[in-house]
Amino acid sequence: MTTAELQTKRDALIGRIADAVKSITTGDKSVTYADIAGMEKALSILDGEIAASTGTRTNRALLIQHSNG
């Protein structure tokens, strides 16, 4: 799949997440996600595929919490 095709799928998925729609149809293919977490996982996979196709790294966030308890 080309980078442009991956980006199109990513954009559609982000729109569906924002609208809380769990079913996506692109062309003749349809996917139904069980929940938003499944959609977020698919988004992460698409981000990785886009990064691999463009030779860039994916950004990852790390949250460290500390308590003086």
Phi and psi restraints in degrees (range 20) as a CNS / XPLOR table:
assign (resid 1 and name C) (resid 2 and name N)
       (resid 2 and name CA) (resid 2 and name C) 1.0 -77.3 20.0 2
assign (resid 2 and name N) (resid 2 and name CA)
       (resid 2 and name C) (resid 3 and name N) 1.0 163.2 20.0 2
assign (resid 2 and name C) (resid 3 and name N)
       (resid 3 and name CA) (resid 3 and name C) 1.0 -60.7 20.0 2
assign (resid 3 and name N) (resid 3 and name CA)
       (resid 3 and name C) (resid 4 and name N) 1.0 -39.9 20.0 2
assign (resid 3 and name C) (resid 4 and name N)
       (resid 4 and name CA) (resid 4 and name C) 1.0 -63.3 20.0 2
assign (resid 4 and name N) (resid 4 and name CA)
       (resid 4 and name C) (resid 5 and name N) 1.0 -40.7 20.0 2
assign (resid 4 and name C) (resid 5 and name N)
       (resid 5 and name CA) (resid 5 and name C) 1.0 -65.8 20.0 2
assign (resid 5 and name N) (resid 5 and name CA)
       (resid 5 and name C) (resid 6 and name N) 1.0 -41.8 20.0 2
assign (resid 5 and name C) (resid 6 and name N)
       (resid 6 and name CA) (resid 6 and name C) 1.0 -62.9 20.0 2
assign (resid 6 and name N) (resid 6 and name CA)
       (resid 6 and name C) (resid 7 and name N) 1.0 -42.4 20.0 2
assign (resid 6 and name C) (resid 7 and name N)
       (resid 7 and name CA) (resid 7 and name C) 1.0 -64.3 20.0 2
assign (resid 7 and name N) (resid 7 and name CA)
       (resid 7 and name C) (resid 8 and name N) 1.0 -38.1 20.0 2
assign (resid 7 and name C) (resid 8 and name N)
       (resid 8 and name CA) (resid 8 and name C) 1.0 -63.2 20.0 2
assign (resid 8 and name N) (resid 8 and name CA)
       (resid 8 and name C) (resid 9 and name N) 1.0 -43.6 20.0 2
assign (resid 8 and name C) (resid 9 and name N)
       (resid 9 and name CA) (resid 9 and name C) 1.0 -63.5 20.0 2
assign (resid 9 and name N) (resid 9 and name CA)
       (resid 9 and name C) (resid 10 and name N) 1.0 -39.8 20.0 2
assign (resid 9 and name C) (resid 10 and name N)
       (resid 10 and name CA) (resid 10 and name C) 1.0 -63.2 20.0 2
assign (resid 10 and name N) (resid 10 and name CA)
       (resid 10 and name C) (resid 11 and name N) 1.0 -46.9 20.0 2
assign (resid 10 and name C) (resid 11 and name N)
       (resid 11 and name CA) (resid 11 and name C) 1.0 -60.0 20.0 2
assign (resid 11 and name N) (resid 11 and name CA)
       (resid 11 and name C) (resid 12 and name N) 1.0 -42.4 20.0 2
assign (resid 11 and name C) (resid 12 and name N)
       (resid 12 and name CA) (resid 12 and name C) 1.0 -63.7 20.0 2
assign (resid 12 and name N) (resid 12 and name CA)
       (resid 12 and name C) (resid 13 and name N) 1.0 -41.7 20.0 2
assign (resid 12 and name C) (resid 13 and name N)
       (resid 13 and name CA) (resid 13 and name C) 1.0 -65.9 20.0 2
assign (resid 13 and name N) (resid 13 and name CA)
       (resid 13 and name C) (resid 14 and name N) 1.0 -42.1 20.0 2
assign (resid 13 and name C) (resid 14 and name N)
       (resid 14 and name CA) (resid 14 and name C) 1.0 -61.6 20.0 2
assign (resid 14 and name N) (resid 14 and name CA)
       (resid 14 and name C) (resid 15 and name N) 1.0 -41.5 20.0 2
assign (resid 14 and name C) (resid 15 and name N)
       (resid 15 and name CA) (resid 15 and name C) 1.0 -61.0 20.0 2
assign (resid 15 and name N) (resid 15 and name CA)
       (resid 15 and name C) (resid 16 and name N) 1.0 -41.0 20.0 2
assign (resid 15 and name C) (resid 16 and name N)
       (resid 16 and name CA) (resid 16 and name C) 1.0 -69.1 20.0 2
assign (resid 16 and name N) (resid 16 and name CA)
       (resid 16 and name C) (resid 17 and name N) 1.0 -38.0 20.0 2
assign (resid 16 and name C) (resid 17 and name N)
       (resid 17 and name CA) (resid 17 and name C) 1.0 -62.9 20.0 2
assign (resid 17 and name N) (resid 17 and name CA)
       (resid 17 and name C) (resid 18 and name N) 1.0 -44.6 20.0 2
assign (resid 17 and name C) (resid 18 and name N)
       (resid 18 and name CA) (resid 18 and name C) 1.0 -62.7 20.0 2
assign (resid 18 and name N) (resid 18 and name CA)
       (resid 18 and name C) (resid 19 and name N) 1.0 -35.9 20.0 2
assign (resid 18 and name C) (resid 19 and name N)
       (resid 19 and name CA) (resid 19 and name C) 1.0 -88.7 20.0 2
assign (resid 19 and name N) (resid 19 and name CA)
       (resid 19 and name C) (resid 20 and name N) 1.0 -2.8 20.0 2
assign (resid 19 and name C) (resid 20 and name N)
       (resid 20 and name CA) (resid 20 and name C) 1.0 59.3 20.0 2
assign (resid 20 and name N) (resid 20 and name CA)
       (resid 20 and name C) (resid 21 and name N) 1.0 35.6 20.0 2
assign (resid 20 and name C) (resid 21 and name N)
       (resid 21 and name CA) (resid 21 and name C) 1.0 -95.0 20.0 2
assign (resid 21 and name N) (resid 21 and name CA)
       (resid 21 and name C) (resid 22 and name N) 1.0 127.9 20.0 2
assign (resid 21 and name C) (resid 22 and name N)
       (resid 22 and name CA) (resid 22 and name C) 1.0 -100.1 20.0 2
assign (resid 22 and name N) (resid 22 and name CA)
       (resid 22 and name C) (resid 23 and name N) 1.0 6.5 20.0 2
assign (resid 22 and name C) (resid 23 and name N)
       (resid 23 and name CA) (resid 23 and name C) 1.0 -127.3 20.0 2
assign (resid 23 and name N) (resid 23 and name CA)
       (resid 23 and name C) (resid 24 and name N) 1.0 132.7 20.0 2
assign (resid 23 and name C) (resid 24 and name N)
       (resid 24 and name CA) (resid 24 and name C) 1.0 -128.5 20.0 2
assign (resid 24 and name N) (resid 24 and name CA)
       (resid 24 and name C) (resid 25 and name N) 1.0 132.6 20.0 2
assign (resid 24 and name C) (resid 25 and name N)
       (resid 25 and name CA) (resid 25 and name C) 1.0 -121.7 20.0 2
assign (resid 25 and name N) (resid 25 and name CA)
       (resid 25 and name C) (resid 26 and name N) 1.0 123.9 20.0 2
assign (resid 25 and name C) (resid 26 and name N)
       (resid 26 and name CA) (resid 26 and name C) 1.0 -125.5 20.0 2
assign (resid 26 and name N) (resid 26 and name CA)
       (resid 26 and name C) (resid 27 and name N) 1.0 112.7 20.0 2
assign (resid 26 and name C) (resid 27 and name N)
       (resid 27 and name CA) (resid 27 and name C) 1.0 63.8 20.0 2
assign (resid 27 and name N) (resid 27 and name CA)
       (resid 27 and name C) (resid 28 and name N) 1.0 -123.0 20.0 2
assign (resid 27 and name C) (resid 28 and name N)
       (resid 28 and name CA) (resid 28 and name C) 1.0 -99.3 20.0 2
assign (resid 28 and name N) (resid 28 and name CA)
       (resid 28 and name C) (resid 29 and name N) 1.0 7.6 20.0 2
assign (resid 28 and name C) (resid 29 and name N)
       (resid 29 and name CA) (resid 29 and name C) 1.0 -110.9 20.0 2
assign (resid 29 and name N) (resid 29 and name CA)
       (resid 29 and name C) (resid 30 and name N) 1.0 143.0 20.0 2
assign (resid 29 and name C) (resid 30 and name N)
       (resid 30 and name CA) (resid 30 and name C) 1.0 -133.5 20.0 2
assign (resid 30 and name N) (resid 30 and name CA)
       (resid 30 and name C) (resid 31 and name N) 1.0 140.9 20.0 2
assign (resid 30 and name C) (resid 31 and name N)
       (resid 31 and name CA) (resid 31 and name C) 1.0 -131.6 20.0 2
assign (resid 31 and name N) (resid 31 and name CA)
       (resid 31 and name C) (resid 32 and name N) 1.0 135.4 20.0 2
assign (resid 31 and name C) (resid 32 and name N)
       (resid 32 and name CA) (resid 32 and name C) 1.0 -120.3 20.0 2
assign (resid 32 and name N) (resid 32 and name CA)
       (resid 32 and name C) (resid 33 and name N) 1.0 123.9 20.0 2
assign (resid 32 and name C) (resid 33 and name N)
       (resid 33 and name CA) (resid 33 and name C) 1.0 -95.2 20.0 2
assign (resid 33 and name N) (resid 33 and name CA)
       (resid 33 and name C) (resid 34 and name N) 1.0 144.8 20.0 2
assign (resid 33 and name C) (resid 34 and name N)
       (resid 34 and name CA) (resid 34 and name C) 1.0 -69.4 20.0 2
assign (resid 34 and name N) (resid 34 and name CA)
       (resid 34 and name C) (resid 35 and name N) 1.0 -34.4 20.0 2
assign (resid 34 and name C) (resid 35 and name N)
       (resid 35 and name CA) (resid 35 and name C) 1.0 -158.9 20.0 2
assign (resid 35 and name N) (resid 35 and name CA)
       (resid 35 and name C) (resid 36 and name N) 1.0 176.3 20.0 2
assign (resid 35 and name C) (resid 36 and name N)
       (resid 36 and name CA) (resid 36 and name C) 1.0 -64.0 20.0 2
assign (resid 36 and name N) (resid 36 and name CA)
       (resid 36 and name C) (resid 37 and name N) 1.0 -33.7 20.0 2
assign (resid 36 and name C) (resid 37 and name N)
       (resid 37 and name CA) (resid 37 and name C) 1.0 -59.8 20.0 2
assign (resid 37 and name N) (resid 37 and name CA)
       (resid 37 and name C) (resid 38 and name N) 1.0 -38.2 20.0 2
assign (resid 37 and name C) (resid 38 and name N)
       (resid 38 and name CA) (resid 38 and name C) 1.0 -65.0 20.0 2
assign (resid 38 and name N) (resid 38 and name CA)
       (resid 38 and name C) (resid 39 and name N) 1.0 -36.6 20.0 2
assign (resid 38 and name C) (resid 39 and name N)
       (resid 39 and name CA) (resid 39 and name C) 1.0 -68.7 20.0 2
assign (resid 39 and name N) (resid 39 and name CA)
       (resid 39 and name C) (resid 40 and name N) 1.0 -39.8 20.0 2
assign (resid 39 and name C) (resid 40 and name N)
       (resid 40 and name CA) (resid 40 and name C) 1.0 -65.9 20.0 2
assign (resid 40 and name N) (resid 40 and name CA)
       (resid 40 and name C) (resid 41 and name N) 1.0 -35.2 20.0 2
assign (resid 40 and name C) (resid 41 and name N)
       (resid 41 and name CA) (resid 41 and name C) 1.0 -66.1 20.0 2
assign (resid 41 and name N) (resid 41 and name CA)
       (resid 41 and name C) (resid 42 and name N) 1.0 -42.8 20.0 2
assign (resid 41 and name C) (resid 42 and name N)
       (resid 42 and name CA) (resid 42 and name C) 1.0 -62.4 20.0 2
assign (resid 42 and name N) (resid 42 and name CA)
       (resid 42 and name C) (resid 43 and name N) 1.0 -37.6 20.0 2
assign (resid 42 and name C) (resid 43 and name N)
       (resid 43 and name CA) (resid 43 and name C) 1.0 -63.3 20.0 2
assign (resid 43 and name N) (resid 43 and name CA)
       (resid 43 and name C) (resid 44 and name N) 1.0 -42.2 20.0 2
assign (resid 43 and name C) (resid 44 and name N)
       (resid 44 and name CA) (resid 44 and name C) 1.0 -62.4 20.0 2
assign (resid 44 and name N) (resid 44 and name CA)
       (resid 44 and name C) (resid 45 and name N) 1.0 -41.3 20.0 2
assign (resid 44 and name C) (resid 45 and name N)
       (resid 45 and name CA) (resid 45 and name C) 1.0 -64.5 20.0 2
assign (resid 45 and name N) (resid 45 and name CA)
       (resid 45 and name C) (resid 46 and name N) 1.0 -44.3 20.0 2
assign (resid 45 and name C) (resid 46 and name N)
       (resid 46 and name CA) (resid 46 and name C) 1.0 -61.8 20.0 2
assign (resid 46 and name N) (resid 46 and name CA)
       (resid 46 and name C) (resid 47 and name N) 1.0 -42.0 20.0 2
assign (resid 46 and name C) (resid 47 and name N)
       (resid 47 and name CA) (resid 47 and name C) 1.0 -59.0 20.0 2
assign (resid 47 and name N) (resid 47 and name CA)
       (resid 47 and name C) (resid 48 and name N) 1.0 -41.1 20.0 2
assign (resid 47 and name C) (resid 48 and name N)
       (resid 48 and name CA) (resid 48 and name C) 1.0 -64.8 20.0 2
assign (resid 48 and name N) (resid 48 and name CA)
       (resid 48 and name C) (resid 49 and name N) 1.0 -40.8 20.0 2
assign (resid 48 and name C) (resid 49 and name N)
       (resid 49 and name CA) (resid 49 and name C) 1.0 -66.5 20.0 2
assign (resid 49 and name N) (resid 49 and name CA)
       (resid 49 and name C) (resid 50 and name N) 1.0 -39.7 20.0 2
assign (resid 49 and name C) (resid 50 and name N)
       (resid 50 and name CA) (resid 50 and name C) 1.0 -64.8 20.0 2
assign (resid 50 and name N) (resid 50 and name CA)
       (resid 50 and name C) (resid 51 and name N) 1.0 -44.7 20.0 2
assign (resid 50 and name C) (resid 51 and name N)
       (resid 51 and name CA) (resid 51 and name C) 1.0 -60.5 20.0 2
assign (resid 51 and name N) (resid 51 and name CA)
       (resid 51 and name C) (resid 52 and name N) 1.0 -42.0 20.0 2
assign (resid 51 and name C) (resid 52 and name N)
       (resid 52 and name CA) (resid 52 and name C) 1.0 -65.8 20.0 2
assign (resid 52 and name N) (resid 52 and name CA)
       (resid 52 and name C) (resid 53 and name N) 1.0 -37.3 20.0 2
assign (resid 52 and name C) (resid 53 and name N)
       (resid 53 and name CA) (resid 53 and name C) 1.0 -76.1 20.0 2
assign (resid 53 and name N) (resid 53 and name CA)
       (resid 53 and name C) (resid 54 and name N) 1.0 -22.6 20.0 2
assign (resid 53 and name C) (resid 54 and name N)
       (resid 54 and name CA) (resid 54 and name C) 1.0 -103.6 20.0 2
assign (resid 54 and name N) (resid 54 and name CA)
       (resid 54 and name C) (resid 55 and name N) 1.0 -6.2 20.0 2
assign (resid 54 and name C) (resid 55 and name N)
       (resid 55 and name CA) (resid 55 and name C) 1.0 77.6 20.0 2
assign (resid 55 and name N) (resid 55 and name CA)
       (resid 55 and name C) (resid 56 and name N) 1.0 21.5 20.0 2
assign (resid 55 and name C) (resid 56 and name N)
       (resid 56 and name CA) (resid 56 and name C) 1.0 -109.6 20.0 2
assign (resid 56 and name N) (resid 56 and name CA)
       (resid 56 and name C) (resid 57 and name N) 1.0 166.1 20.0 2
assign (resid 56 and name C) (resid 57 and name N)
       (resid 57 and name CA) (resid 57 and name C) 1.0 -95.5 20.0 2
assign (resid 57 and name N) (resid 57 and name CA)
       (resid 57 and name C) (resid 58 and name N) 1.0 152.0 20.0 2
assign (resid 57 and name C) (resid 58 and name N)
       (resid 58 and name CA) (resid 58 and name C) 1.0 -83.8 20.0 2
assign (resid 58 and name N) (resid 58 and name CA)
       (resid 58 and name C) (resid 59 and name N) 1.0 145.9 20.0 2
assign (resid 58 and name C) (resid 59 and name N)
       (resid 59 and name CA) (resid 59 and name C) 1.0 -83.1 20.0 2
assign (resid 59 and name N) (resid 59 and name CA)
       (resid 59 and name C) (resid 60 and name N) 1.0 135.5 20.0 2
assign (resid 59 and name C) (resid 60 and name N)
       (resid 60 and name CA) (resid 60 and name C) 1.0 -124.9 20.0 2
assign (resid 60 and name N) (resid 60 and name CA)
       (resid 60 and name C) (resid 61 and name N) 1.0 140.8 20.0 2
assign (resid 60 and name C) (resid 61 and name N)
       (resid 61 and name CA) (resid 61 and name C) 1.0 -103.1 20.0 2
assign (resid 61 and name N) (resid 61 and name CA)
       (resid 61 and name C) (resid 62 and name N) 1.0 141.2 20.0 2
assign (resid 61 and name C) (resid 62 and name N)
       (resid 62 and name CA) (resid 62 and name C) 1.0 -126.9 20.0 2
assign (resid 62 and name N) (resid 62 and name CA)
       (resid 62 and name C) (resid 63 and name N) 1.0 123.4 20.0 2
assign (resid 62 and name C) (resid 63 and name N)
       (resid 63 and name CA) (resid 63 and name C) 1.0 -111.0 20.0 2
assign (resid 63 and name N) (resid 63 and name CA)
       (resid 63 and name C) (resid 64 and name N) 1.0 122.1 20.0 2
assign (resid 63 and name C) (resid 64 and name N)
       (resid 64 and name CA) (resid 64 and name C) 1.0 -115.2 20.0 2
assign (resid 64 and name N) (resid 64 and name CA)
       (resid 64 and name C) (resid 65 and name N) 1.0 125.1 20.0 2
assign (resid 64 and name C) (resid 65 and name N)
       (resid 65 and name CA) (resid 65 and name C) 1.0 -115.7 20.0 2
assign (resid 65 and name N) (resid 65 and name CA)
       (resid 65 and name C) (resid 66 and name N) 1.0 141.5 20.0 2
assign (resid 65 and name C) (resid 66 and name N)
       (resid 66 and name CA) (resid 66 and name C) 1.0 -132.7 20.0 2
assign (resid 66 and name N) (resid 66 and name CA)
       (resid 66 and name C) (resid 67 and name N) 1.0 141.7 20.0 2
assign (resid 66 and name C) (resid 67 and name N)
       (resid 67 and name CA) (resid 67 and name C) 1.0 -129.9 20.0 2
assign (resid 67 and name N) (resid 67 and name CA)
       (resid 67 and name C) (resid 68 and name N) 1.0 133.3 20.0 2
assign (resid 67 and name C) (resid 68 and name N)
       (resid 68 and name CA) (resid 68 and name C) 1.0 -93.7 20.0 2
assign (resid 68 and name N) (resid 68 and name CA)
       (resid 68 and name C) (resid 69 and name N) 1.0 66.3 20.0 2
